[in-house]
Amino acid sequence: ETLNSEGLYDNTVTIVGIDATVDGIQAIKDGTLAMTVFQDANGQGYGAVKAAVNLIEGKAINDGTNYETDETGNICWVPFEPVTPDNVADYE
């Protein structure tokens, strides 16, 4: 919006967002946002609980999931889901 309101938007800058908000989804549909990413709140909640249970049980924090960890094994990454013009309808 700011680039548009300042007359600076000209399709030469690739603009991306995060969180797949309602406005972000609409901007992708309008062609003013190249992509956004969806942060899966359910996946993050599941990952946190699963990591806690795994720690209590002495297992790797990502045991029983397909989530990757960082090099220390102490951070569990819940994947972002890219939202593009090709799949934006799936996130409306």
PDB file of N, CA, C and O in Angstrom:
ATOM      1  N   GLU A   1       0.819  -1.188   0.000  1.00  0.00           N
ATOM      2  CA  GLU A   1       0.000   0.000   0.000  1.00  0.00           C
ATOM      3  C   GLU A   1       0.866   1.257   0.000  1.00  0.00           C
ATOM      4  O   GLU A   1       0.579   2.212  -0.722  1.00  0.00           O
ATOM      5  N   THR A   2       1.914   1.255   0.801  1.00  0.00           N
ATOM      6  CA  THR A   2       2.760   2.441   0.902  1.00  0.00           C
ATOM      7  C   THR A   2       3.414   2.759  -0.430  1.00  0.00           C
ATOM      8  O   THR A   2       3.451   3.919  -0.841  1.00  0.00           O
ATOM      9  N   LEU A   3       3.931   1.744  -1.111  1.00  0.00           N
ATOM     10  CA  LEU A   3       4.541   2.004  -2.419  1.00  0.00           C
ATOM     11  C   LEU A   3       3.513   2.576  -3.387  1.00  0.00           C
ATOM     12  O   LEU A   3       3.813   3.496  -4.148  1.00  0.00           O
ATOM     13  N   ASN A   4       2.291   2.026  -3.356  1.00  0.00           N
ATOM     14  CA  ASN A   4       1.231   2.555  -4.222  1.00  0.00           C
ATOM     15  C   ASN A   4       0.895   3.993  -3.862  1.00  0.00           C
ATOM     16  O   ASN A   4       0.810   4.851  -4.742  1.00  0.00           O
ATOM     17  N   SER A   5       0.701   4.265  -2.571  1.00  0.00           N
ATOM     18  CA  SER A   5       0.302   5.608  -2.152  1.00  0.00           C
ATOM     19  C   SER A   5       1.385   6.646  -2.429  1.00  0.00           C
ATOM     20  O   SER A   5       1.081   7.827  -2.594  1.00  0.00           O
ATOM     21  N   GLU A   6       2.632   6.223  -2.480  1.00  0.00           N
ATOM     22  CA  GLU A   6       3.730   7.143  -2.762  1.00  0.00           C
ATOM     23  C   GLU A   6       4.096   7.163  -4.242  1.00  0.00           C
ATOM     24  O   GLU A   6       5.044   7.842  -4.639  1.00  0.00           O
ATOM     25  N   GLY A   7       3.344   6.416  -5.063  1.00  0.00           N
ATOM     26  CA  GLY A   7       3.619   6.384  -6.497  1.00  0.00           C
ATOM     27  C   GLY A   7       4.894   5.664  -6.854  1.00  0.00           C
ATOM     28  O   GLY A   7       5.476   5.932  -7.905  1.00  0.00           O
ATOM     29  N   LEU A   8       5.353   4.741  -5.997  1.00  0.00           N
ATOM     30  CA  LEU A   8       6.621   4.062  -6.218  1.00  0.00           C
ATOM     31  C   LEU A   8       6.476   2.644  -6.757  1.00  0.00           C
ATOM     32  O   LEU A   8       7.464   2.036  -7.169  1.00  0.00           O
ATOM     33  N   TYR A   9       5.263   2.115  -6.760  1.00  0.00           N
ATOM     34  CA  TYR A   9       5.085   0.731  -7.204  1.00  0.00           C
ATOM     35  C   TYR A   9       5.099   0.668  -8.721  1.00  0.00           C
ATOM     36  O   TYR A   9       4.291   1.320  -9.383  1.00  0.00           O
ATOM     37  N   ASP A  10       6.023  -0.122  -9.274  1.00  0.00           N
ATOM     38  CA  ASP A  10       6.108  -0.217 -10.733  1.00  0.00           C
ATOM     39  C   ASP A  10       6.445  -1.628 -11.214  1.00  0.00           C
ATOM     40  O   ASP A  10       6.884  -1.800 -12.350  1.00  0.00           O
ATOM     41  N   ASN A  11       6.246  -2.633 -10.370  1.00  0.00           N
ATOM     42  CA  ASN A  11       6.509  -4.038 -10.705  1.00  0.00           C
ATOM     43  C   ASN A  11       7.980  -4.364 -10.902  1.00  0.00           C
ATOM     44  O   ASN A  11       8.293  -5.461 -11.365  1.00  0.00           O
ATOM     45  N   THR A  12       8.894  -3.462 -10.573  1.00  0.00           N
ATOM     46  CA  THR A  12      10.309  -3.783 -10.712  1.00  0.00           C
ATOM     47  C   THR A  12      10.890  -4.340  -9.414  1.00  0.00           C
ATOM     48  O   THR A  12      11.994  -4.885  -9.403  1.00  0.00           O
ATOM     49  N   VAL A  13      10.149  -4.199  -8.335  1.00  0.00           N
ATOM     50  CA  VAL A  13      10.579  -4.700  -7.041  1.00  0.00           C
ATOM     51  C   VAL A  13       9.674  -5.871  -6.670  1.00  0.00           C
ATOM     52  O   VAL A  13       8.450  -5.744  -6.690  1.00  0.00           O
ATOM     53  N   THR A  14      10.270  -7.001  -6.334  1.00  0.00           N
ATOM     54  CA  THR A  14       9.482  -8.150  -5.898  1.00  0.00           C
ATOM     55  C   THR A  14       9.139  -7.957  -4.426  1.00  0.00           C
ATOM     56  O   THR A  14      10.022  -7.814  -3.581  1.00  0.00           O
ATOM     57  N   ILE A  15       7.862  -7.955  -4.141  1.00  0.00           N
ATOM     58  CA  ILE A  15       7.404  -7.732  -2.779  1.00  0.00           C
ATOM     59  C   ILE A  15       6.782  -9.027  -2.259  1.00  0.00           C
ATOM     60  O   ILE A  15       5.937  -9.638  -2.912  1.00  0.00           O
ATOM     61  N   VAL A  16       7.221  -9.424  -1.074  1.00  0.00           N
ATOM     62  CA  VAL A  16       6.696 -10.627  -0.438  1.00  0.00           C
ATOM     63  C   VAL A  16       6.250 -10.274   0.974  1.00  0.00           C
ATOM     64  O   VAL A  16       6.636  -9.242   1.523  1.00  0.00           O
ATOM     65  N   GLY A  17       5.445 -11.132   1.542  1.00  0.00           N
ATOM     66  CA  GLY A  17       4.939 -10.895   2.886  1.00  0.00           C
ATOM     67  C   GLY A  17       5.082 -12.134   3.747  1.00  0.00           C
ATOM     68  O   GLY A  17       5.670 -13.134   3.335  1.00  0.00           O
ATOM     69  N   ILE A  18       4.540 -12.051   4.937  1.00  0.00           N
ATOM     70  CA  ILE A  18       4.564 -13.181   5.853  1.00  0.00           C
ATOM     71  C   ILE A  18       3.230 -13.229   6.582  1.00  0.00           C
ATOM     72  O   ILE A  18       2.597 -12.199   6.815  1.00  0.00           O
ATOM     73  N   ASP A  19       2.822 -14.410   6.931  1.00  0.00           N
ATOM     74  CA  ASP A  19       1.619 -14.705   7.713  1.00  0.00           C
ATOM     75  C   ASP A  19       0.367 -14.965   6.877  1.00  0.00           C
ATOM     76  O   ASP A  19      -0.660 -15.327   7.451  1.00  0.00           O
ATOM     77  N   ALA A  20       0.394 -14.807   5.589  1.00  0.00           N
ATOM     78  CA  ALA A  20      -0.771 -15.074   4.744  1.00  0.00           C
ATOM     79  C   ALA A  20      -2.025 -14.410   5.308  1.00  0.00           C
ATOM     80  O   ALA A  20      -3.068 -15.048   5.457  1.00  0.00           O
ATOM     81  N   THR A  21      -1.907 -13.124   5.619  1.00  0.00           N
ATOM     82  CA  THR A  21      -3.048 -12.367   6.136  1.00  0.00           C
ATOM     83  C   THR A  21      -4.105 -12.207   5.053  1.00  0.00           C
ATOM     84  O   THR A  21      -3.851 -12.467   3.877  1.00  0.00           O
ATOM     85  N   VAL A  22      -5.285 -11.780   5.462  1.00  0.00           N
ATOM     86  CA  VAL A  22      -6.370 -11.547   4.503  1.00  0.00           C
ATOM     87  C   VAL A  22      -5.928 -10.524   3.455  1.00  0.00           C
ATOM     88  O   VAL A  22      -6.155 -10.714   2.260  1.00  0.00           O
ATOM     89  N   ASP A  23      -5.297  -9.438   3.910  1.00  0.00           N
ATOM     90  CA  ASP A  23      -4.817  -8.406   2.974  1.00  0.00           C
ATOM     91  C   ASP A  23      -3.720  -8.954   2.068  1.00  0.00           C
ATOM     92  O   ASP A  23      -3.670  -8.629   0.882  1.00  0.00           O
ATOM     93  N   GLY A  24      -2.842  -9.787   2.626  1.00  0.00           N
ATOM     94  CA  GLY A  24      -1.777 -10.388   1.823  1.00  0.00           C
ATOM     95  C   GLY A  24      -2.331 -11.306   0.751  1.00  0.00           C
ATOM     96  O   GLY A  24      -1.872 -11.279  -0.391  1.00  0.00           O
ATOM     97  N   ILE A  25      -3.308 -12.112   1.108  1.00  0.00           N
ATOM     98  CA  ILE A  25      -3.960 -13.007   0.139  1.00  0.00           C
ATOM     99  C   ILE A  25      -4.585 -12.189  -0.982  1.00  0.00           C
ATOM    100  O   ILE A  25      -4.445 -12.523  -2.159  1.00  0.00           O
ATOM    101  N   GLN A  26      -5.283 -11.109  -0.606  1.00  0.00           N
ATOM    102  CA  GLN A  26      -5.910 -10.265  -1.629  1.00  0.00           C
ATOM    103  C   GLN A  26      -4.858  -9.611  -2.523  1.00  0.00           C
ATOM    104  O   GLN A  26      -5.059  -9.498  -3.732  1.00  0.00           O
ATOM    105  N   ALA A  27      -3.745  -9.183  -1.942  1.00  0.00           N
ATOM    106  CA  ALA A  27      -2.684  -8.558  -2.733  1.00  0.00           C
ATOM    107  C   ALA A  27      -2.081  -9.547  -3.726  1.00  0.00           C
ATOM    108  O   ALA A  27      -1.729  -9.164  -4.842  1.00  0.00           O
ATOM    109  N   ILE A  28      -1.961 -10.797  -3.338  1.00  0.00           N
ATOM    110  CA  ILE A  28      -1.482 -11.814  -4.288  1.00  0.00           C
ATOM    111  C   ILE A  28      -2.480 -11.938  -5.424  1.00  0.00           C
ATOM    112  O   ILE A  28      -2.096 -11.976  -6.593  1.00  0.00           O
ATOM    113  N   LYS A  29      -3.754 -12.001  -5.085  1.00  0.00           N
ATOM    114  CA  LYS A  29      -4.786 -12.111  -6.118  1.00  0.00           C
ATOM    115  C   LYS A  29      -4.787 -10.890  -7.028  1.00  0.00           C
ATOM    116  O   LYS A  29      -5.056 -11.003  -8.224  1.00  0.00           O
ATOM    117  N   ASP A  30      -4.482  -9.706  -6.456  1.00  0.00           N
ATOM    118  CA  ASP A  30      -4.443  -8.461  -7.238  1.00  0.00           C
ATOM    119  C   ASP A  30      -3.157  -8.312  -8.043  1.00  0.00           C
ATOM    120  O   ASP A  30      -3.071  -7.458  -8.925  1.00  0.00           O
ATOM    121  N   GLY A  31      -2.148  -9.146  -7.738  1.00  0.00           N
ATOM    122  CA  GLY A  31      -0.882  -9.075  -8.446  1.00  0.00           C
ATOM    123  C   GLY A  31       0.097  -8.067  -7.884  1.00  0.00           C
ATOM    124  O   GLY A  31       1.107  -7.778  -8.526  1.00  0.00           O
ATOM    125  N   THR A  32      -0.168  -7.516  -6.693  1.00  0.00           N
ATOM    126  CA  THR A  32       0.749  -6.538  -6.107  1.00  0.00           C
ATOM    127  C   THR A  32       1.669  -7.149  -5.055  1.00  0.00           C
ATOM    128  O   THR A  32       2.551  -6.468  -4.532  1.00  0.00           O
ATOM    129  N   LEU A  33       1.471  -8.429  -4.742  1.00  0.00           N
ATOM    130  CA  LEU A  33       2.333  -9.141  -3.812  1.00  0.00           C
ATOM    131  C   LEU A  33       2.717 -10.451  -4.490  1.00  0.00           C
ATOM    132  O   LEU A  33       1.852 -11.198  -4.946  1.00  0.00           O
ATOM    133  N   ALA A  34       4.014 -10.724  -4.555  1.00  0.00           N
ATOM    134  CA  ALA A  34       4.479 -11.920  -5.270  1.00  0.00           C
ATOM    135  C   ALA A  34       4.166 -13.198  -4.510  1.00  0.00           C
ATOM    136  O   ALA A  34       3.794 -14.207  -5.109  1.00  0.00           O
ATOM    137  N   MET A  35       4.316 -13.156  -3.190  1.00  0.00           N
ATOM    138  CA  MET A  35       4.039 -14.337  -2.374  1.00  0.00           C
ATOM    139  C   MET A  35       4.017 -13.945  -0.908  1.00  0.00           C
ATOM    140  O   MET A  35       4.445 -12.854  -0.532  1.00  0.00           O
ATOM    141  N   THR A  36       3.518 -14.842  -0.102  1.00  0.00           N
ATOM    142  CA  THR A  36       3.580 -14.718   1.346  1.00  0.00           C
ATOM    143  C   THR A  36       3.848 -16.119   1.874  1.00  0.00           C
ATOM    144  O   THR A  36       3.895 -17.077   1.102  1.00  0.00           O
ATOM    145  N   VAL A  37       4.019 -16.241   3.149  1.00  0.00           N
ATOM    146  CA  VAL A  37       4.165 -17.570   3.739  1.00  0.00           C
ATOM    147  C   VAL A  37       3.146 -17.726   4.849  1.00  0.00           C
ATOM    148  O   VAL A  37       2.869 -16.789   5.597  1.00  0.00           O
ATOM    149  N   PHE A  38       2.598 -18.912   4.941  1.00  0.00           N
ATOM    150  CA  PHE A  38       1.641 -19.250   5.977  1.00  0.00           C
ATOM    151  C   PHE A  38       2.387 -19.914   7.115  1.00  0.00           C
ATOM    152  O   PHE A  38       3.077 -20.913   6.913  1.00  0.00           O
ATOM    153  N   GLN A  39       2.252 -19.365   8.306  1.00  0.00           N
ATOM    154  CA  GLN A  39       2.816 -19.985   9.501  1.00  0.00           C
ATOM    155  C   GLN A  39       1.706 -20.808  10.134  1.00  0.00           C
ATOM    156  O   GLN A  39       0.708 -20.262  10.604  1.00  0.00           O
ATOM    157  N   ASP A  40       1.878 -22.093  10.145  1.00  0.00           N
ATOM    158  CA  ASP A  40       0.864 -23.023  10.595  1.00  0.00           C
ATOM    159  C   ASP A  40       0.765 -23.032  12.119  1.00  0.00           C
ATOM    160  O   ASP A  40       1.560 -23.691  12.789  1.00  0.00           O
ATOM    161  N   ALA A  41      -0.213 -22.298  12.670  1.00  0.00           N
ATOM    162  CA  ALA A  41      -0.369 -22.218  14.124  1.00  0.00           C
ATOM    163  C   ALA A  41      -0.657 -23.587  14.728  1.00  0.00           C
ATOM    164  O   ALA A  41      -0.137 -23.911  15.795  1.00  0.00           O
ATOM    165  N   ASN A  42      -1.473 -24.387  14.066  1.00  0.00           N
ATOM    166  CA  ASN A  42      -1.746 -25.731  14.574  1.00  0.00           C
ATOM    167  C   ASN A  42      -0.475 -26.574  14.578  1.00  0.00           C
ATOM    168  O   ASN A  42      -0.200 -27.293  15.539  1.00  0.00           O
ATOM    169  N   GLY A  43       0.293 -26.480  13.500  1.00  0.00           N
ATOM    170  CA  GLY A  43       1.553 -27.211  13.417  1.00  0.00           C
ATOM    171  C   GLY A  43       2.541 -26.755  14.474  1.00  0.00           C
ATOM    172  O   GLY A  43       3.263 -27.570  15.049  1.00  0.00           O
ATOM    173  N   GLN A  44       2.576 -25.440  14.735  1.00  0.00           N
ATOM    174  CA  GLN A  44       3.476 -24.912  15.754  1.00  0.00           C
ATOM    175  C   GLN A  44       3.055 -25.393  17.146  1.00  0.00           C
ATOM    176  O   GLN A  44       3.902 -25.766  17.957  1.00  0.00           O
ATOM    177  N   GLY A  45       1.752 -25.384  17.420  1.00  0.00           N
ATOM    178  CA  GLY A  45       1.260 -25.869  18.707  1.00  0.00           C
ATOM    179  C   GLY A  45       1.566 -27.339  18.896  1.00  0.00           C
ATOM    180  O   GLY A  45       2.043 -27.758  19.951  1.00  0.00           O
ATOM    181  N   TYR A  46       1.283 -28.129  17.849  1.00  0.00           N
ATOM    182  CA  TYR A  46       1.575 -29.562  17.898  1.00  0.00           C
ATOM    183  C   TYR A  46       3.071 -29.790  18.113  1.00  0.00           C
ATOM    184  O   TYR A  46       3.474 -30.611  18.936  1.00  0.00           O
ATOM    185  N   GLY A  47       3.883 -29.053  17.361  1.00  0.00           N
ATOM    186  CA  GLY A  47       5.334 -29.206  17.470  1.00  0.00           C
ATOM    187  C   GLY A  47       5.837 -28.883  18.870  1.00  0.00           C
ATOM    188  O   GLY A  47       6.728 -29.560  19.382  1.00  0.00           O
ATOM    189  N   ALA A  48       5.268 -27.846  19.496  1.00  0.00           N
ATOM    190  CA  ALA A  48       5.691 -27.461  20.846  1.00  0.00           C
ATOM    191  C   ALA A  48       5.333 -28.545  21.861  1.00  0.00           C
ATOM    192  O   ALA A  48       6.150 -28.913  22.706  1.00  0.00           O
ATOM    193  N   VAL A  49       4.105 -29.051  21.768  1.00  0.00           N
ATOM    194  CA  VAL A  49       3.683 -30.098  22.707  1.00  0.00           C
ATOM    195  C   VAL A  49       4.477 -31.376  22.469  1.00  0.00           C
ATOM    196  O   VAL A  49       4.919 -32.025  23.416  1.00  0.00           O
ATOM    197  N   LYS A  50       4.655 -31.732  21.202  1.00  0.00           N
ATOM    198  CA  LYS A  50       5.407 -32.945  20.875  1.00  0.00           C
ATOM    199  C   LYS A  50       6.852 -32.824  21.371  1.00  0.00           C
ATOM    200  O   LYS A  50       7.405 -33.783  21.909  1.00  0.00           O
ATOM    201  N   ALA A  51       7.463 -31.650  21.192  1.00  0.00           N
ATOM    202  CA  ALA A  51       8.830 -31.432  21.665  1.00  0.00           C
ATOM    203  C   ALA A  51       8.899 -31.573  23.182  1.00  0.00           C
ATOM    204  O   ALA A  51       9.832 -32.179  23.708  1.00  0.00           O
ATOM    205  N   ALA A  52       7.915 -31.015  23.888  1.00  0.00           N
ATOM    206  CA  ALA A  52       7.900 -31.111  25.346  1.00  0.00           C
ATOM    207  C   ALA A  52       7.788 -32.572  25.797  1.00  0.00           C
ATOM    208  O   ALA A  52       8.517 -33.009  26.688  1.00  0.00           O
ATOM    209  N   VAL A  53       6.877 -33.318  25.178  1.00  0.00           N
ATOM    210  CA  VAL A  53       6.713 -34.734  25.519  1.00  0.00           C
ATOM    211  C   VAL A  53       7.995 -35.500  25.201  1.00  0.00           C
ATOM    212  O   VAL A  53       8.444 -36.326  25.995  1.00  0.00           O
ATOM    213  N   ASN A  54       8.578 -35.222  24.040  1.00  0.00           N
ATOM    214  CA  ASN A  54       9.825 -35.898  23.665  1.00  0.00           C
ATOM    215  C   ASN A  54      10.937 -35.608  24.664  1.00  0.00           C
ATOM    216  O   ASN A  54      11.693 -36.511  25.023  1.00  0.00           O
ATOM    217  N   LEU A  55      11.048 -34.363  25.115  1.00  0.00           N
ATOM    218  CA  LEU A  55      12.077 -34.017  26.097  1.00  0.00           C
ATOM    219  C   LEU A  55      11.848 -34.767  27.406  1.00  0.00           C
ATOM    220  O   LEU A  55      12.794 -35.275  28.007  1.00  0.00           O
ATOM    221  N   ILE A  56      10.606 -34.835  27.843  1.00  0.00           N
ATOM    222  CA  ILE A  56      10.280 -35.564  29.078  1.00  0.00           C
ATOM    223  C   ILE A  56      10.652 -37.038  28.936  1.00  0.00           C
ATOM    224  O   ILE A  56      11.123 -37.666  29.884  1.00  0.00           O
ATOM    225  N   GLU A  57      10.433 -37.577  27.740  1.00  0.00           N
ATOM    226  CA  GLU A  57      10.711 -38.989  27.498  1.00  0.00           C
ATOM    227  C   GLU A  57      12.161 -39.258  27.090  1.00  0.00           C
ATOM    228  O   GLU A  57      12.525 -40.403  26.824  1.00  0.00           O
ATOM    229  N   GLY A  58      12.989 -38.214  27.037  1.00  0.00           N
ATOM    230  CA  GLY A  58      14.401 -38.378  26.707  1.00  0.00           C
ATOM    231  C   GLY A  58      14.668 -38.624  25.231  1.00  0.00           C
ATOM    232  O   GLY A  58      15.707 -39.181  24.876  1.00  0.00           O
ATOM    233  N   LYS A  59      13.760 -38.223  24.380  1.00  0.00           N
ATOM    234  CA  LYS A  59      13.907 -38.418  22.938  1.00  0.00           C
ATOM    235  C   LYS A  59      14.355 -37.111  22.277  1.00  0.00           C
ATOM    236  O   LYS A  59      14.347 -36.048  22.899  1.00  0.00           O
ATOM    237  N   ALA A  60      14.740 -37.215  21.022  1.00  0.00           N
ATOM    238  CA  ALA A  60      15.022 -36.006  20.231  1.00  0.00           C
ATOM    239  C   ALA A  60      13.742 -35.186  20.143  1.00  0.00           C
ATOM    240  O   ALA A  60      12.648 -35.746  20.071  1.00  0.00           O
ATOM    241  N   ILE A  61      13.874 -33.856  20.147  1.00  0.00           N
ATOM    242  CA  ILE A  61      12.675 -33.020  20.195  1.00  0.00           C
ATOM    243  C   ILE A  61      11.760 -33.205  18.991  1.00  0.00           C
ATOM    244  O   ILE A  61      10.562 -32.943  19.088  1.00  0.00           O
ATOM    245  N   ASN A  62      12.292 -33.644  17.876  1.00  0.00           N
ATOM    246  CA  ASN A  62      11.465 -33.817  16.681  1.00  0.00           C
ATOM    247  C   ASN A  62      11.068 -35.271  16.437  1.00  0.00           C
ATOM    248  O   ASN A  62      10.531 -35.593  15.378  1.00  0.00           O
ATOM    249  N   ASP A  63      11.324 -36.146  17.398  1.00  0.00           N
ATOM    250  CA  ASP A  63      10.979 -37.555  17.240  1.00  0.00           C
ATOM    251  C   ASP A  63       9.478 -37.698  16.978  1.00  0.00           C
ATOM    252  O   ASP A  63       8.662 -37.094  17.674  1.00  0.00           O
ATOM    253  N   GLY A  64       9.126 -38.487  15.986  1.00  0.00           N
ATOM    254  CA  GLY A  64       7.724 -38.705  15.656  1.00  0.00           C
ATOM    255  C   GLY A  64       7.112 -37.628  14.786  1.00  0.00           C
ATOM    256  O   GLY A  64       5.902 -37.632  14.559  1.00  0.00           O
ATOM    257  N   THR A  65       7.934 -36.693  14.290  1.00  0.00           N
ATOM    258  CA  THR A  65       7.459 -35.640  13.388  1.00  0.00           C
ATOM    259  C   THR A  65       8.341 -35.633  12.149  1.00  0.00           C
ATOM    260  O   THR A  65       9.348 -36.338  12.082  1.00  0.00           O
ATOM    261  N   ASN A  66       7.952 -34.834  11.180  1.00  0.00           N
ATOM    262  CA  ASN A  66       8.822 -34.630  10.021  1.00  0.00           C
ATOM    263  C   ASN A  66       9.509 -33.263  10.098  1.00  0.00           C
ATOM    264  O   ASN A  66      10.020 -32.767   9.093  1.00  0.00           O
ATOM    265  N   TYR A  67       9.521 -32.652  11.293  1.00  0.00           N
ATOM    266  CA  TYR A  67      10.133 -31.354  11.489  1.00  0.00           C
ATOM    267  C   TYR A  67      11.647 -31.498  11.637  1.00  0.00           C
ATOM    268  O   TYR A  67      12.137 -32.428  12.278  1.00  0.00           O
ATOM    269  N   GLU A  68      12.366 -30.574  11.039  1.00  0.00           N
ATOM    270  CA  GLU A  68      13.820 -30.564  11.160  1.00  0.00           C
ATOM    271  C   GLU A  68      14.231 -29.797  12.406  1.00  0.00           C
ATOM    272  O   GLU A  68      13.462 -28.999  12.942  1.00  0.00           O
ATOM    273  N   THR A  69      15.454 -30.048  12.859  1.00  0.00           N
ATOM    274  CA  THR A  69      16.004 -29.283  13.974  1.00  0.00           C
ATOM    275  C   THR A  69      17.205 -28.486  13.489  1.00  0.00           C
ATOM    276  O   THR A  69      17.737 -28.728  12.406  1.00  0.00           O
ATOM    277  N   ASP A  70      17.617 -27.538  14.308  1.00  0.00           N
ATOM    278  CA  ASP A  70      18.838 -26.811  13.985  1.00  0.00           C
ATOM    279  C   ASP A  70      20.033 -27.699  14.307  1.00  0.00           C
ATOM    280  O   ASP A  70      19.874 -28.843  14.732  1.00  0.00           O
ATOM    281  N   GLU A  71      21.232 -27.159  14.099  1.00  0.00           N
ATOM    282  CA  GLU A  71      22.444 -27.955  14.274  1.00  0.00           C
ATOM    283  C   GLU A  71      22.661 -28.414  15.723  1.00  0.00           C
ATOM    284  O   GLU A  71      23.397 -29.371  15.964  1.00  0.00           O
ATOM    285  N   THR A  72      22.032 -27.743  16.673  1.00  0.00           N
ATOM    286  CA  THR A  72      22.183 -28.135  18.072  1.00  0.00           C
ATOM    287  C   THR A  72      21.184 -29.222  18.480  1.00  0.00           C
ATOM    288  O   THR A  72      21.372 -29.901  19.490  1.00  0.00           O
ATOM    289  N   GLY A  73      20.129 -29.379  17.690  1.00  0.00           N
ATOM    290  CA  GLY A  73      19.071 -30.315  18.048  1.00  0.00           C
ATOM    291  C   GLY A  73      18.113 -29.753  19.076  1.00  0.00           C
ATOM    292  O   GLY A  73      17.244 -30.466  19.579  1.00  0.00           O
ATOM    293  N   ASN A  74      18.266 -28.466  19.394  1.00  0.00           N
ATOM    294  CA  ASN A  74      17.438 -27.835  20.423  1.00  0.00           C
ATOM    295  C   ASN A  74      16.317 -26.963  19.874  1.00  0.00           C
ATOM    296  O   ASN A  74      15.446 -26.524  20.626  1.00  0.00           O
ATOM    297  N   ILE A  75      16.334 -26.713  18.591  1.00  0.00           N
ATOM    298  CA  ILE A  75      15.290 -25.902  17.962  1.00  0.00           C
ATOM    299  C   ILE A  75      14.632 -26.749  16.889  1.00  0.00           C
ATOM    300  O   ILE A  75      15.301 -27.321  16.028  1.00  0.00           O
ATOM    301  N   CYS A  76      13.316 -26.820  16.955  1.00  0.00           N
ATOM    302  CA  CYS A  76      12.534 -27.621  16.010  1.00  0.00           C
ATOM    303  C   CYS A  76      11.836 -26.665  15.046  1.00  0.00           C
ATOM    304  O   CYS A  76      11.107 -25.770  15.474  1.00  0.00           O
ATOM    305  N   TRP A  77      12.056 -26.853  13.761  1.00  0.00           N
ATOM    306  CA  TRP A  77      11.504 -25.955  12.741  1.00  0.00           C
ATOM    307  C   TRP A  77      10.196 -26.510  12.190  1.00  0.00           C
ATOM    308  O   TRP A  77      10.175 -27.590  11.600  1.00  0.00           O
ATOM    309  N   VAL A  78       9.113 -25.776  12.380  1.00  0.00           N
ATOM    310  CA  VAL A  78       7.841 -26.107  11.747  1.00  0.00           C
ATOM    311  C   VAL A  78       7.854 -25.386  10.401  1.00  0.00           C
ATOM    312  O   VAL A  78       7.950 -24.159  10.363  1.00  0.00           O
ATOM    313  N   PRO A  79       7.761 -26.123   9.301  1.00  0.00           N
ATOM    314  CA  PRO A  79       7.920 -25.501   7.990  1.00  0.00           C
ATOM    315  C   PRO A  79       6.868 -24.422   7.681  1.00  0.00           C
ATOM    316  O   PRO A  79       5.686 -24.571   7.991  1.00  0.00           O
ATOM    317  N   PHE A  80       7.332 -23.358   7.073  1.00  0.00           N
ATOM    318  CA  PHE A  80       6.423 -22.367   6.510  1.00  0.00           C
ATOM    319  C   PHE A  80       5.845 -22.947   5.230  1.00  0.00           C
ATOM    320  O   PHE A  80       6.472 -23.786   4.582  1.00  0.00           O
ATOM    321  N   GLU A  81       4.659 -22.502   4.869  1.00  0.00           N
ATOM    322  CA  GLU A  81       4.045 -22.942   3.627  1.00  0.00           C
ATOM    323  C   GLU A  81       4.002 -21.750   2.671  1.00  0.00           C
ATOM    324  O   GLU A  81       3.347 -20.750   2.967  1.00  0.00           O
ATOM    325  N   PRO A  82       4.693 -21.839   1.522  1.00  0.00           N
ATOM    326  CA  PRO A  82       4.662 -20.721   0.583  1.00  0.00           C
ATOM    327  C   PRO A  82       3.280 -20.567  -0.049  1.00  0.00           C
ATOM    328  O   PRO A  82       2.650 -21.546  -0.448  1.00  0.00           O
ATOM    329  N   VAL A  83       2.825 -19.319  -0.130  1.00  0.00           N
ATOM    330  CA  VAL A  83       1.551 -18.999  -0.766  1.00  0.00           C
ATOM    331  C   VAL A  83       1.864 -18.113  -1.962  1.00  0.00           C
ATOM    332  O   VAL A  83       2.398 -17.014  -1.815  1.00  0.00           O
ATOM    333  N   THR A  84       1.525 -18.603  -3.145  1.00  0.00           N
ATOM    334  CA  THR A  84       1.833 -17.921  -4.399  1.00  0.00           C
ATOM    335  C   THR A  84       0.546 -17.804  -5.227  1.00  0.00           C
ATOM    336  O   THR A  84      -0.491 -18.339  -4.838  1.00  0.00           O
ATOM    337  N   PRO A  85       0.613 -17.113  -6.355  1.00  0.00           N
ATOM    338  CA  PRO A  85      -0.574 -17.071  -7.213  1.00  0.00           C
ATOM    339  C   PRO A  85      -1.082 -18.473  -7.596  1.00  0.00           C
ATOM    340  O   PRO A  85      -2.274 -18.652  -7.848  1.00  0.00           O
ATOM    341  N   ASP A  86      -0.192 -19.450  -7.638  1.00  0.00           N
ATOM    342  CA  ASP A  86      -0.599 -20.799  -8.030  1.00  0.00           C
ATOM    343  C   ASP A  86      -1.441 -21.514  -6.976  1.00  0.00           C
ATOM    344  O   ASP A  86      -2.253 -22.371  -7.322  1.00  0.00           O
ATOM    345  N   ASN A  87      -1.264 -21.178  -5.696  1.00  0.00           N
ATOM    346  CA  ASN A  87      -2.014 -21.895  -4.663  1.00  0.00           C
ATOM    347  C   ASN A  87      -2.782 -20.979  -3.711  1.00  0.00           C
ATOM    348  O   ASN A  87      -3.289 -21.440  -2.689  1.00  0.00           O
ATOM    349  N   VAL A  88      -2.871 -19.699  -4.032  1.00  0.00           N
ATOM    350  CA  VAL A  88      -3.501 -18.729  -3.135  1.00  0.00           C
ATOM    351  C   VAL A  88      -4.932 -19.111  -2.785  1.00  0.00           C
ATOM    352  O   VAL A  88      -5.381 -18.835  -1.673  1.00  0.00           O
ATOM    353  N   ALA A  89      -5.647 -19.727  -3.689  1.00  0.00           N
ATOM    354  CA  ALA A  89      -7.049 -20.105  -3.417  1.00  0.00           C
ATOM    355  C   ALA A  89      -7.132 -21.110  -2.268  1.00  0.00           C
ATOM    356  O   ALA A  89      -8.150 -21.170  -1.578  1.00  0.00           O
ATOM    357  N   ASP A  90      -6.100 -21.881  -2.056  1.00  0.00           N
ATOM    358  CA  ASP A  90      -6.096 -22.859  -0.963  1.00  0.00           C
ATOM    359  C   ASP A  90      -6.031 -22.193   0.415  1.00  0.00           C
ATOM    360  O   ASP A  90      -6.300 -22.841   1.427  1.00  0.00           O
ATOM    361  N   TYR A  91      -5.679 -20.917   0.459  1.00  0.00           N
ATOM    362  CA  TYR A  91      -5.487 -20.227   1.739  1.00  0.00           C
ATOM    363  C   TYR A  91      -6.520 -19.139   1.984  1.00  0.00           C
ATOM    364  O   TYR A  91      -6.412 -18.396   2.959  1.00  0.00           O
ATOM    365  N   GLU A  92      -7.501 -19.034   1.131  1.00  0.00           N
ATOM    366  CA  GLU A  92      -8.551 -18.011   1.325  1.00  0.00           C
ATOM    367  C   GLU A  92      -9.478 -18.392   2.453  1.00  0.00           C
ATOM    368  O   GLU A  92     -10.416 -17.654   2.757  1.00  0.00           O
TER     369      GLU A  92
END
